[in-house]
Amino acid sequence: MLQKIKDNNSKGIILDLRNNPGGYLETAVEIGSKMLPKGNIVVMEEDSNGKRNKLLAKGGDELSGIKTVVLINEGSASASEILAGALRENRENVTLVGKKSYGKGSVQQLINLSQGTSMKVTVARWLTPKGNQINEKGIDPDVIVEYTSDDYNNNKDPQLDKALEIVKQ
């Protein structure tokens, strides 16, 4: 797919992360590595003592020169927020469109207890490349666009329409 984007001299990319609850941190770093120059910070992990560990783009950047619009909403969480924040804070040609994201920026560890039970303990939090907290704050879009149930019921998507307008500029 990356080759097709480059071969077609695409004017822009629309990355739809709406209602994406996230996934694996490693996947966010891998995707970020395709869209950011090597060595750029994708996310920082901060422990309770304030120590920060930077996770960097690994190289393979093929898309940072292409205008990108990222669609986010209240259902965009965790790894999708990490990717949206990394793209916006590392590139001049990225615009976030939609609604404020969920705000799931905590790192949890599973601790096994007795009698086959376990509990999750928050051990760190994720920060954007510029040190902005994601947890409980979310990520604000650059352009706020509502998407109502009436829009859905009438097969309209004003967020996608705005993204297409931005890409064509």
C-alpha positions in Angstrom: 0.0 0.0 0.0 2.9 2.4 0.8 4.2 1.9 -2.7 0.8 2.6 -4.2 0.5 5.9 -2.3 4.0 7.0 -3.6 3.4 5.7 -7.2 0.2 7.6 -7.5 1.8 10.9 -6.3 -1.0 11.1 -3.7 -1.8 14.6 -2.5 -2.6 13.4 0.9 -3.4 10.6 3.4 -6.5 10.3 5.6 -5.8 8.1 8.6 -9.1 7.2 10.2 -8.6 6.4 13.9 -12.1 7.1 15.0 -13.5 4.5 17.4 -10.1 2.8 17.4 -9.6 1.7 21.0 -5.9 1.2 20.5 -3.9 -1.9 20.5 -0.3 -2.7 21.0 2.2 0.0 21.8 4.7 -1.7 19.4 2.2 -1.4 16.5 1.9 2.4 17.1 5.7 2.7 17.0 5.9 0.6 13.8 3.2 2.7 12.0 4.9 5.8 13.3 8.1 4.6 11.9 6.5 4.5 8.4 5.3 8.1 8.8 8.1 9.8 10.8 11.8 10.3 10.2 14.1 7.8 12.1 14.9 8.9 15.6 11.8 11.1 16.1 10.0 10.5 19.4 6.8 8.5 19.0 5.9 8.4 22.7 7.4 8.8 26.1 6.7 6.5 29.0 6.9 8.2 32.4 7.1 6.3 35.6 6.0 7.4 39.1 9.4 8.9 39.8 9.2 11.1 36.7 11.8 9.1 34.8 11.0 9.2 31.0 11.8 6.5 28.5 11.6 7.7 24.9 10.3 5.3 22.2 11.7 6.4 18.8 10.7 5.9 15.2 12.9 3.1 13.9 13.3 4.2 10.3 11.5 3.3 7.1 9.8 6.7 6.8 8.1 6.8 3.5 5.2 9.1 4.1 6.3 12.2 6.2 6.4 14.3 3.1 2.7 13.7 2.3 0.0 15.9 3.8 -1.9 13.8 6.4 -5.2 14.2 8.1 -5.9 12.0 11.1 -9.6 11.5 12.1 -10.1 11.1 15.9 -13.1 11.0 18.2 -14.1 10.0 21.7 -13.6 6.3 20.8 -9.9 6.9 19.8 -7.9 5.6 22.7 -4.5 4.3 23.8 -2.2 3.4 20.9 -4.4 5.4 18.4 -3.9 8.4 20.6 -0.2 7.8 20.7 0.0 7.7 16.9 -2.2 10.8 16.5 -0.1 12.8 19.0 3.2 11.6 17.5 2.2 12.6 14.0 0.9 16.0 15.0 3.8 16.9 17.2 6.6 15.7 14.8 5.3 17.0 11.5 4.1 20.3 10.1 1.8 18.7 7.5 -0.5 16.9 9.9 -4.0 18.0 10.9 -6.2 16.2 13.5 -9.9 16.4 12.7 -13.0 15.3 14.7 -13.6 15.3 18.4 -11.4 15.0 21.5 -10.0 11.5 22.0 -10.8 9.3 25.0 -7.7 9.8 27.1 -6.3 6.3 27.8 -2.6 7.0 28.4 -1.7 4.6 31.2 0.7 1.7 31.2 -0.6 -1.2 33.2 1.1 -4.4 34.4 -0.7 -7.6 35.3 0.3 -8.9 38.8 -0.6 -12.5 39.6 -2.0 -13.1 43.1 -2.9 -16.1 45.1 -5.8 -18.5 44.3 -5.6 -17.8 40.5 -6.5 -14.1 40.8 -4.6 -11.2 39.4 -4.8 -7.4 39.3 -3.7 -4.7 36.9 -1.6 -2.0 38.4 -0.8 1.3 36.6 3.0 1.6 36.5 3.5 4.5 34.1 1.8 6.9 31.8 2.2 7.8 28.2 3.2 11.3 27.1 3.2 12.8 23.6 6.6 13.7 22.1 6.4 17.2 23.5 5.6 15.8 27.0 1.8 16.3 27.0 -0.1 13.9 29.1 -2.7 11.7 27.3 -4.2 10.0 30.3 -7.6 11.4 31.3 -6.9 14.5 29.1 -7.1 13.0 25.6 -5.9 14.8 22.5 -7.8 17.8 21.1 -8.2 17.9 17.3 -7.0 20.9 15.4 -10.3 21.1 13.7 -13.4 20.2 15.7 -16.2 18.6 13.6 -19.3 17.0 14.9 -20.6 13.7 13.6 -24.2 13.2 14.8 -26.6 10.3 14.7 -28.6 12.2 12.1 -25.4 12.4 9.9 -24.9 8.6 10.4 -28.6 7.8 9.6 -28.4 10.0 6.4 -25.1 8.4 5.2 -23.2 11.7 5.8 -19.8 12.0 7.3 -18.9 15.7 7.9 -15.6 14.7 9.5 -14.4 12.8 6.5 -15.7 15.6 4.2 -13.5 18.1 6.2 -10.5 15.7 5.9 -11.0 15.5 2.1 -11.2 19.3 1.9 -8.0 19.7 3.9 -6.1 17.2 1.8 -7.2 18.9 -1.4 -5.9 22.3 -0.3 
